[in-house]
Amino acid sequence: MDQKIVIDSRADVSESSFISKVFMWMAAGLGVSALASTALLGQPALLRAIFSNQILFFGIIIAEFGLVLWLSAAALRLSVASATLLYIVYSALNGITLTSIFFIYTAGSILVTFAVTAGTFFFFSLYGLTTKRDLTSVGNLARMALLGFIIASVVNIFLKSSAMGWILTFLGIAIFLGLIAYDTQKLKAIHAYGLSDAETGKKTAILGALVLYLDFINLFLLLLRLFGSRRE
């Protein structure tokens, strides 16, 4: 989302059309993840193969990490087809790894938490789109806090402190709520700067969708810690 976009007054994509495309692609990514997870749940043998083989499982996670870094850094240099393919593949791989939540939480609580996440995401996105306040300072603070959140989360893997775990959960929720509002408002700023052509607009929409997709998924996982009912 920080890539430099060439300003050109010839680009005539309306703000509402551009933002609609971003949310459409975000929804498509979530849909692909849901389909991948559902398909995997219907294949017990493949499910066991993935989650019983640590090399395979962590290989998928590494592939996800590599894809999201590649797409984030190179989206505007790729063709629309390549950027779209990478986004869809990443969404599918993320859906596969997210299948693990069904081993921990009940399906009902996962669905309820997803609905809560969707409603919360909608509210803070709407705020980002409609507020007159510049949220740049909020976004910068959230990004810095996110770095500390990641480091503390890694440390807590070894400490295994339940108290720290709960503190990090609430901190993470606050961070991603701020990022959702900021990243949504940033879409308006990107459009205002100008999009050089229709192809750049499409690739930028995919890149924006990736950012919002990540915000949504991380908020969902954090809320699941609060509202998810664990399996007996």
C-alpha positions as CSV (number, residue, x, y, z in Angstrom):
1,M,0.0,0.0,0.0
2,D,3.0,2.3,0.3
3,Q,4.1,1.9,-3.4
4,K,4.3,5.2,-5.3
5,I,1.6,5.6,-7.9
6,V,2.0,7.9,-10.9
7,I,-0.4,10.8,-10.9
8,D,-2.3,11.2,-14.1
9,S,-5.5,13.2,-14.5
10,R,-6.5,10.9,-17.4
11,A,-7.4,8.2,-15.0
12,D,-11.2,8.5,-14.7
13,V,-12.0,5.7,-12.2
14,S,-14.4,7.2,-9.6
15,E,-13.5,6.9,-5.9
16,S,-16.6,4.8,-5.2
17,S,-15.8,2.5,-8.0
18,F,-12.2,2.0,-6.9
19,I,-13.2,1.4,-3.3
20,S,-15.9,-1.0,-4.3
21,K,-13.4,-3.0,-6.3
22,V,-11.1,-3.2,-3.3
23,F,-13.9,-4.6,-1.1
24,M,-15.0,-6.9,-3.8
25,W,-11.5,-8.4,-4.0
26,M,-11.3,-8.6,-0.2
27,A,-14.6,-10.5,-0.1
28,A,-13.3,-12.7,-2.9
29,G,-10.2,-13.6,-0.9
30,L,-12.3,-14.4,2.1
31,G,-14.5,-16.6,0.0
32,V,-11.6,-18.5,-1.5
33,S,-10.2,-19.1,2.0
34,A,-13.5,-20.4,3.2
35,L,-13.9,-22.7,0.2
36,A,-10.3,-24.0,0.6
37,S,-10.9,-24.7,4.3
38,T,-14.3,-26.3,3.7
39,A,-12.9,-28.5,0.9
40,L,-10.0,-29.6,3.2
41,L,-12.4,-30.5,6.0
42,G,-14.2,-32.8,3.5
43,Q,-10.9,-34.7,2.8
44,P,-9.9,-36.4,6.1
45,A,-6.9,-38.2,4.6
46,L,-5.5,-35.0,3.2
47,L,-6.3,-33.1,6.4
48,R,-4.4,-35.6,8.5
49,A,-1.5,-35.5,6.0
50,I,-1.1,-31.8,6.2
51,F,-1.5,-31.3,10.0
52,S,0.4,-34.4,11.1
53,N,3.4,-33.6,8.9
54,Q,5.1,-30.6,10.5
55,I,7.5,-30.1,7.5
56,L,4.5,-29.9,5.1
57,F,2.4,-27.7,7.4
58,F,5.2,-25.2,8.1
59,G,6.2,-25.3,4.4
60,I,2.7,-24.0,3.6
61,I,3.1,-21.3,6.2
62,I,6.5,-20.2,4.8
63,A,4.9,-20.2,1.3
64,E,2.1,-18.0,2.6
65,F,4.6,-15.6,4.1
66,G,6.7,-15.5,1.0
67,L,3.6,-14.9,-1.2
68,V,2.3,-12.0,0.9
69,L,5.7,-10.3,0.9
70,W,6.1,-10.8,-2.8
71,L,2.7,-9.5,-3.6
72,S,3.0,-6.5,-1.2
73,A,6.3,-5.5,-2.7
74,A,5.8,-6.2,-6.4
75,A,2.1,-6.0,-7.1
76,L,2.4,-2.8,-9.2
77,R,5.2,-4.3,-11.3
78,L,3.3,-7.5,-12.0
79,S,0.6,-8.0,-14.7
80,V,-3.0,-7.9,-13.5
81,A,-3.2,-11.7,-14.1
82,S,-0.1,-12.4,-12.0
83,A,-1.2,-10.2,-9.1
84,T,-4.6,-11.8,-9.2
85,L,-3.2,-15.3,-9.2
86,L,-0.9,-14.6,-6.3
87,Y,-3.7,-13.1,-4.3
88,I,-6.0,-16.1,-4.9
89,V,-3.2,-18.6,-4.2
90,Y,-2.4,-16.8,-1.0
91,S,-6.0,-16.8,0.1
92,A,-6.3,-20.5,-0.6
93,L,-3.2,-21.4,1.3
94,N,-4.3,-19.2,4.2
95,G,-7.7,-21.0,4.2
96,I,-5.8,-24.3,4.4
97,T,-3.8,-23.3,7.5
98,L,-6.9,-21.7,9.1
99,T,-8.6,-25.0,9.0
100,S,-6.7,-25.8,12.3
101,I,-9.2,-23.5,14.2
102,F,-11.8,-26.2,13.7
103,F,-9.7,-28.5,15.8
104,I,-9.8,-26.0,18.7
105,Y,-13.2,-24.2,18.5
106,T,-16.7,-25.3,17.8
107,A,-18.1,-24.6,14.3
108,G,-20.9,-22.6,15.8
109,S,-18.6,-20.2,17.7
110,I,-16.4,-19.8,14.7
111,L,-19.4,-18.7,12.6
112,V,-20.6,-16.3,15.3
113,T,-17.2,-14.8,15.7
114,F,-16.9,-14.4,11.9
115,A,-20.2,-12.5,11.9
116,V,-19.0,-10.3,14.8
117,T,-15.8,-9.6,13.0
118,A,-17.7,-8.7,9.8
119,G,-19.9,-6.3,11.7
120,T,-17.0,-4.7,13.5
121,F,-14.9,-4.5,10.3
122,F,-17.8,-2.8,8.5
123,F,-18.2,-0.2,11.3
124,F,-14.6,0.8,11.4
125,S,-14.2,0.8,7.7
126,L,-17.3,3.0,7.4
127,Y,-15.7,5.3,10.0
128,G,-12.5,5.4,8.0
129,L,-14.4,6.3,4.9
130,T,-16.6,9.0,6.4
131,T,-14.5,10.7,9.1
132,K,-13.0,14.1,8.4
133,R,-10.2,13.4,10.8
134,D,-6.8,12.5,9.3
135,L,-6.0,9.0,10.7
136,T,-2.3,9.0,9.6
137,S,-1.1,9.4,13.2
138,V,-3.5,6.5,14.3
139,G,-2.1,4.3,11.5
140,N,1.6,5.1,12.4
141,L,0.9,4.4,16.1
142,A,-0.9,1.1,15.2
143,R,2.0,0.0,13.0
144,M,4.6,0.7,15.7
145,A,2.4,-1.1,18.3
146,L,2.0,-4.0,15.9
147,L,5.8,-4.5,15.8
148,G,5.8,-4.7,19.6
149,F,2.8,-7.0,19.6
150,I,4.5,-9.4,17.3
151,I,7.7,-9.5,19.4
152,A,5.8,-9.9,22.6
153,S,3.7,-12.7,21.0
154,V,6.9,-14.6,20.0
155,V,8.3,-14.1,23.5
156,N,5.1,-15.4,25.1
157,I,5.4,-18.6,23.0
158,F,8.2,-19.5,25.3
159,L,6.9,-17.9,28.5
160,K,3.4,-19.4,28.1
161,S,1.9,-16.7,30.3
162,S,-1.9,-16.7,30.2
163,A,-2.0,-13.2,31.7
164,M,0.3,-11.8,28.9
165,G,-1.8,-13.8,26.4
166,W,-4.9,-12.0,27.4
167,I,-3.2,-8.6,27.4
168,L,-1.8,-9.2,23.9
169,T,-5.3,-10.3,22.7
170,F,-6.9,-7.0,23.8
171,L,-3.9,-5.0,22.6
172,G,-4.0,-6.8,19.2
173,I,-7.8,-6.1,18.8
174,A,-7.2,-2.4,19.4
175,I,-4.3,-2.3,17.0
176,F,-6.2,-3.9,14.1
177,L,-9.3,-1.8,14.7
178,G,-7.1,1.2,14.2
179,L,-5.5,-0.3,11.2
180,I,-8.9,-1.1,9.6
181,A,-10.0,2.5,9.9
182,Y,-6.6,3.9,8.7
183,D,-6.2,1.4,5.8
184,T,-9.7,2.1,4.6
185,Q,-9.2,5.9,4.7
186,K,-5.9,5.4,2.9
187,L,-7.8,4.1,-0.1
188,K,-9.4,7.5,-0.6
189,A,-5.9,9.1,-0.4
190,I,-4.6,6.7,-3.1
191,H,-7.4,7.5,-5.4
192,A,-7.0,11.2,-4.8
193,Y,-3.3,11.0,-5.8
194,G,-4.4,9.5,-9.1
195,L,-4.1,6.2,-10.9
196,S,-2.1,6.3,-14.1
197,D,-4.3,3.9,-16.1
198,A,-7.0,1.2,-15.7
199,E,-4.4,-1.6,-15.3
200,T,-2.7,0.2,-12.4
201,G,-6.1,0.8,-10.8
202,K,-6.8,-2.9,-10.9
203,K,-3.5,-3.9,-9.4
204,T,-3.8,-1.2,-6.7
205,A,-7.3,-2.5,-5.9
206,I,-5.9,-6.0,-5.4
207,L,-3.1,-4.7,-3.2
208,G,-5.6,-2.7,-1.1
209,A,-7.8,-5.8,-0.8
210,L,-4.8,-7.8,0.5
211,V,-4.2,-5.2,3.2
212,L,-7.8,-5.3,4.3
213,Y,-8.0,-9.1,4.1
214,L,-5.0,-9.3,6.5
215,D,-6.7,-6.8,8.9
216,F,-9.9,-8.8,8.8
217,I,-8.2,-12.2,9.3
218,N,-6.1,-11.0,12.2
219,L,-9.0,-9.3,13.9
220,F,-11.1,-12.5,13.4
221,L,-8.4,-14.7,15.1
222,L,-8.1,-12.3,18.0
223,L,-11.8,-12.1,18.6
224,L,-12.0,-15.9,18.3
225,R,-9.8,-16.1,21.4
226,L,-12.5,-14.1,23.3
227,F,-15.7,-15.5,21.9
228,G,-14.7,-19.0,20.6
229,S,-16.0,-22.0,22.5
230,R,-13.3,-24.6,22.8
231,R,-14.0,-28.2,22.0
232,E,-14.2,-30.6,24.9
